[in-house]
Amino acid sequence: MVIKKCLFPAAGYGTRFLPATKAMPKEMLPVVDKPLIQYGVEEALEAGLNHIAVVTGRGKRAIADYFDVSYELEDQIKGSTKEELLAPIREILDRTVFSFTRQKAMNGLGHAILTGETLIGNEAFAVVLADDLCVGEGSGVLSQMVALYEKHQCSIVALEEIPIAETHKYGVISGHQIEDDLYEITHMVEKPTPEEAPSNLAIIGRYIFTPDIFDILRHTQPGVHDEIQITDALQEQASNGRVLGYKFKGRRFDCGSIGGFVTATNYFYEHYCSKK
């Protein structure tokens, strides 16, 4: 199965960035001159995934508007030096098909992914959480994971080593190392305490799923915080088949936190924008 679709769950409230996110989706917060979600879409395109599916919610129309033509703006700046600033987003629109649906209630990441089934269908797909902003080494994180999927044909999650004191923020795995930086997962726990954590290998916001994940999610019961957790569905997949965890080559910025967002902004300004 060849992967062509990437799902972006983008229905959350972004409460850690209030009051800014009262009227602006957190996915549209700019890291220097591009919104968070654009970095994720560019990563997906680099990996060959040109069908972008977005699960939104109330108050998130700005995302769909952003990935569309703004005729009034283009008319105003046509022929000026400002017009070239739209070149990157124009290229995305030329290369990409976007589709959108709404999550009616905030019932966890697993529920958001299940809501996206109508946009994905019966095929393997990637998932990107836009507030995990990743910079790959050599190639993007999704490109690295797609190459692994082509070899192993199973669900894959991106892993990062974290301080053991922070395990309560993540899904945490244990398993057997089968290659450099690649693990066959045997067990995973959602947001364990440091004492309960099976390791310090945390799942971050890059996934590849085989389509049976939807059937599993349909009967997954609410877990931590009374939400449908994707970690619980992945545990069932791992128990009945195979799920791999990949320690990606690159760096992740946790842009769901204010500190991580500021760090990412400084990094991208220094490495990509300061020389313009």
Secondary structure, DSSP 8 states (H G I E B T S, - for coil): ----EEEEE-----GGGTTGGGTS-GGG-EETTEEHHHHHHHHHHHTT--EEEEEE-TT-HHHHHHTS--HHHHHHHTTSGGGGGGHHHHHHHHH-EEEEEE-SS---HHHHHHHTHHHH-SS-EEEE-TTEEEEESSS-HHHHHHHHHHHH-SEEEEEEE--GGGGGGSEEEEEEEEETTEEEEEEEEES--TTT-S-SEEEEEEEEE-TTHHHHHHT----GGGS--HHHHHHHHHHHS-EEEEE-SEEEEETTSHHHHHHHHHHHIIIIITT-
